[in-house]
Amino acid sequence: MPTTPPAPSTIRTLPSWLLGRAAARGRGLVADALAREGLKMWHHVVLSAVADLGPVAQAELGRSVSLDPKDVVGVINDLQAEGLVDRAPDPTDRRKNAITITDGGRRLVTRCAAAAERANDDLLAPLSAAERERFLAMLTRISGVDEGRDDRA
């Protein structure tokens, strides 16, 4: 199996490159953990959003997770087929669908949250507890999450 050649040293020292590599590693660890629970990443994102927001209109759900409306429909179809969400006409506006998490969906979200936490613990394993705390505080500052610029997970 061929290996990827290392990036030039000038690239490997850029914070943006290092953050991208760390993010890719973290996404991979979380995706693997979710797969063991039977979910893909976007399915977990949507299911978690339904758990947080539900009952929620399909369009609002898509906006909340920044997912294209046609992709939201496909993910919801998959989640509904697995019995993880229910889709019904919105009682306040029958032209819209309201998405609600089922008991089975809620149990899966709980398991997946624990699996994602373990994956993130693996990602941050090289850091001490104090280093983790400082690192997360710095990531929060540079990501803009603490300033309300981006509230997506």
C-alpha positions in Angstrom: 0.0 0.0 0.0 1.6 3.3 -1.0 2.1 5.9 1.7 1.3 9.6 1.3 4.5 11.6 1.0 5.0 14.1 3.9 3.8 17.7 3.2 6.6 20.2 2.7 7.9 21.5 6.0 6.6 25.0 5.3 3.1 23.6 5.0 3.4 21.4 8.1 4.1 24.3 10.4 1.0 26.3 9.4 -1.7 26.3 12.1 -4.4 25.9 9.4 -2.7 22.8 8.0 -2.2 21.3 11.5 -5.8 22.1 12.5 -7.1 20.5 9.3 -5.0 17.3 9.9 -6.3 17.1 13.5 -9.9 17.7 12.4 -9.6 15.0 9.8 -8.2 12.6 12.4 -11.0 13.5 14.8 -13.7 13.1 12.2 -12.2 9.7 11.3 -12.2 8.5 14.9 -15.8 9.7 15.4 -17.0 8.3 12.1 -15.6 4.9 13.1 -17.2 5.1 16.5 -20.6 6.0 15.0 -20.3 3.3 12.4 -20.0 0.7 15.2 -23.3 2.0 16.4 -24.8 1.7 12.9 -24.8 5.4 12.0 -23.1 7.6 9.5 -21.8 11.1 10.5 -24.6 13.1 8.8 -27.3 10.7 10.2 -25.9 11.3 13.7 -25.8 15.1 13.1 -29.4 15.2 12.0 -30.7 12.8 14.7 -28.9 14.8 17.4 -30.5 18.0 16.0 -33.9 16.4 16.1 -33.3 15.3 19.7 -32.3 18.9 20.6 -34.9 20.8 18.5 -37.8 18.4 17.9 -40.4 18.4 16.9 -38.8 20.5 14.2 -39.8 21.4 10.6 -37.7 19.7 8.0 -36.6 23.0 6.5 -35.6 24.4 9.9 -33.7 21.1 10.6 -31.7 21.4 7.4 -30.8 25.1 8.1 -29.8 24.2 11.7 -27.2 21.7 10.5 -26.3 23.5 7.2 -27.4 20.5 5.1 -29.0 20.9 1.6 -32.7 20.3 1.7 -32.6 17.3 -0.7 -29.9 15.7 1.5 -32.0 16.3 4.6 -34.9 14.4 3.0 -32.6 11.4 2.3 -31.2 11.3 5.8 -34.6 11.7 7.3 -35.9 8.9 5.1 -33.1 6.6 6.3 -33.7 7.5 9.9 -37.4 7.0 9.6 -36.9 3.6 7.9 -34.8 2.6 10.9 -37.6 3.7 13.3 -35.4 6.5 14.8 -37.6 9.5 13.8 -41.2 10.1 13.0 -42.3 12.5 10.2 -45.8 13.9 10.3 -47.6 17.0 9.1 -46.8 19.9 11.4 -49.9 20.7 13.5 -49.3 24.5 13.2 -48.7 24.4 9.4 -50.0 21.3 7.5 -47.8 22.2 4.5 -44.7 21.3 6.5 -43.4 18.1 8.0 -42.5 18.0 11.7 -39.7 15.6 12.6 -39.7 14.0 16.1 -37.2 11.6 17.6 -38.5 8.2 18.7 -37.6 6.4 22.0 -35.2 4.2 20.0 -33.7 7.3 18.4 -33.1 8.9 21.7 -31.4 5.7 23.1 -29.2 5.7 20.0 -28.3 9.4 20.3 -27.2 8.7 23.9 -25.0 5.7 22.9 -23.5 7.7 20.0 -22.8 10.7 22.2 -20.8 8.4 24.5 -19.0 6.8 21.6 -18.1 10.2 20.2 -16.9 11.3 23.6 -14.6 8.2 23.7 -13.3 8.9 20.2 -12.5 12.5 21.2 -10.8 11.2 24.3 -8.6 9.1 22.0 -7.9 12.1 19.8 -6.7 14.1 22.8 -5.0 11.3 24.6 -1.5 12.7 24.1 -2.5 15.8 26.1 -2.7 16.1 29.9 -5.9 17.1 31.5 -4.6 20.7 31.9 -3.4 20.8 28.3 -6.8 19.6 27.1 -8.6 22.3 29.0 -6.3 25.0 27.6 -6.5 23.5 24.1 -10.3 23.4 24.1 -10.4 27.0 25.4 -8.1 28.1 22.6 -10.0 26.2 19.9 -13.2 27.7 21.1 -11.7 31.2 20.9 -10.3 30.8 17.4 -13.4 29.0 16.1 -15.7 31.9 17.0 -18.1 29.6 18.8 -17.8 31.5 22.0 -18.7 34.8 20.2 -21.8 33.4 18.6 -20.4 33.6 15.1 -20.9 29.9 14.6 -23.1 27.7 16.8 -22.8 24.5 14.8 -21.2 21.5 16.5 
